[in-house]
């Protein structure tokens, strides 16, 4: 009888271990391919990704690549140290180029995830300094530069930020002074709160506005081909 009990308990323990291992593998696999950097914002499930949402209308205060009158607009709340954002950024640029600036406009808004990437907020402020010094053209050049150079996941040396400014034709000394002033802290925080209010719980958080004015949140960093298909549908 005692031997039977030991066999039963042994079987239960082994089964539990197998179940835990299997669950761990499933959990790891699920997260390894997840195309979005998630962070717990304590919002209780206010995420609208994949559905219609309310988002601040595009205005002249935004960073717009393409025509402000383009029939399709893609608003992206993004984090400069997020690896999925990096991939999505360059895929989105390709898609916008495919359709042309008169048909598709990109609107970039900041959403640094401080819990994951402590350097992203400083990098966001750096892009604003570039915009102050050189307008829209330099903003986008600087944004591209940071995304191209960062290894992501807090891998960029922030000491390189003034060097990047110099490389795109901005005065490094003036740029450093702008960064040190922290003058764009409120603007960045406002963008973060807007993203949260719109239902964002991770990055990138792209929102597309189609020709009929319908506003829809996309599901993370869609690959190039999928994104191109979404834009094609939005243009109909």
N, C-alpha and C positions, 0 to 999 in steps of 0.2 A: 504493500500500500504506500509506504514511504517513498519507494522508488518511483511509483506512478505519479505521486505528487510532484517529485523533483522533475520528472519528465514534462509534466504539464506546465509547471512554472518556467522551466527552461524554454519550452516552446513559446510561451507568452513573451518572455524577455527577448528572444531572438526575433520574434515577429514585430515587436515594438521597435527594435533597433533597425530592422529592415525598413519599416514604415517611415521612421525618422530620416534615415539616409535617403530614401526615395523622395521624401518631401523636400529635403535639402537640395537634392539634385534638381527637382522641378522648380524650386524657388530660384536657384542660381541660374537655370536656363531661362526662366521667365525674365529675369532682370538683365541678363547679359545682352539681350537683343532689344531692350526697351529704348525706343528712339526719343526719349525725353528725359532731361535731368529733373528729378522730382525732389521736392523738399516739403516737409510737414509744416504747413503754415497755420495749423490749428483752426481751420475754417469750417470743419464739420461737413465736408462734401459739397461745397458750393462750386464745384467744377462744372463748367458748361462745355468742355471740349467735345466737339462732334455735334453740337447743337447750335441753334440760333441764340445770339447773345446781344447784350447792349454794350456798346463800347464808345468811348469819346470820339466824336466826329473828327475827321481829318481837317486840319487847319494849317494856316501859314506858319504856325509855330512848330510844326512837325518837320522832321528830316525826311524829305520826299525825293526819291529817285525816279524820274519819269515825270509825266505831265500830271499836274494836280487835277486835271479834267479827264484823266484816263477812265474809261468805263469800268475797269476792274482795278481794285486797290487791295493790296495785301499788307496788313499791319502786322508787324512782328515784334513781340515783346521778347527780348533776348538778353543773354548773359555772355559776356565776351570770353569767359573761361570755360564755358560749357562746350564739350566736344561735339555734341549733336548740333548745337547752334552754329559751330564753325562749318560743319558739313552742309547744313541747311542753308547757311548764308550764301555760299558759293553756288549751290544748286539753284537757289532762288534768283541769283544774278543771271545765271544762264537762261533760266526760263523767261525772265523779264526781257532779256536780249532777244530771245527767239520770237517773242510777240511784238516787241518794240515799245518804246516809251510812251507812245500815244495811246496804246491799248492797255498796258499794265504798269501800274505805279507801285513802288515799294515804299512803305512807311516804317521807319525804324524807331522803336521805343525801348527804353532801357528797363530791364528786369533782372538786376544782379541778385543772385541767390547767395546772400551772405553766409548762410549756414554751410554751404558747400564750397564757395569760392570767395575767400576774403579779399582777393585782389580785384575782383570784377567791378566793384563800385568805383575804385580809383581809376580804372581803365575807362569806365563810362564817362567820368568827369573829364578825362583826357580828350575824349572825342568831342565833348562840348567846347573845350578850349580850342580845339582845332577848328570847329565851326565858327567860333567867335573871331578867330584870327583870319580865316580864309573862306568863310561862307560854306554853302552847301557842297561845293566841289571838294574842299579840303576835309569836310566832315567824312564824306564817303571814302576818300582816299585814305584817311587815317583809320577809319573803321576796317577797311580792307586790309590795311597793313597790320593792324593788331591781330585780326583773325588769322592772317597768313603766318605771322611769326610766333604766336603763342602755341606751346605744346598742349594747351588746355589744362583743366583741372589744377589751376593755381600754379602753372609751370612757368609763367612769364616773369622775368626780372623787371620790376617796376622802374628800375633805374634806366631802362631802355626807352621809356615813354618819350622823354625829350629828344632822344636820338631819332626816334621815328618821325617826330615833328620836323626835325631838321631835314630828314631824308625826303620829305614831301614838299620842301620849300618854305617851311615856317621857321621863324626865329626861335631858337631853342631857349634863349634867356627869357623872352616874353612868355613863352609857353610854360616854363617852370614857374614863373610868377603867377600865372593863371591857376596852375594846379595847386600851388601853395595857398592861394586865397580861399580855396574850397567853396567858391562862389556858386557852383552848380549843384551843391549838395541837396538843396530843396527841390530842384527840378528833377533830379534823379529819384528822390524819395516819392515825389508826386507820381512819377511814372510807375513806380513799384506798386503804389496803392491803387492806381488805375488798373493795373494788370490783375491784382488780387480781386478787385471789385468785379472785373470782367469774368472771373472764374478761373484764372490761371493758377495752376498748382505746380508748374514746372516749366522748363524752357527747352526748346523754343516754344512760344505760344503764338502761332500764326492765326490771324483772323482775316478772312477774305470777304470782300464786299463785291457782289456781282453787279451786272448791268441793271438789274431791277432794284438794287439797293438792299438786297437781302444780306444780312451779316451773319457769317457762320464761322465758328472756331474749327480749325483743322486739328487732326490728331498728331501733334508733335512734328518731328522732323521727317516729313514725307520724302522719299527718294525722288530724284529728278523726274523720272518718267511718270510717277504717280502725280507729282505736283503739276507737271505739264498738262496732264489729263484734267485735273481739277480746274486749272485756269481755262482750258478750252471749254469746259462745261459752263464756267462762270461767264464767258464771253457770249454765250448763246442768248 
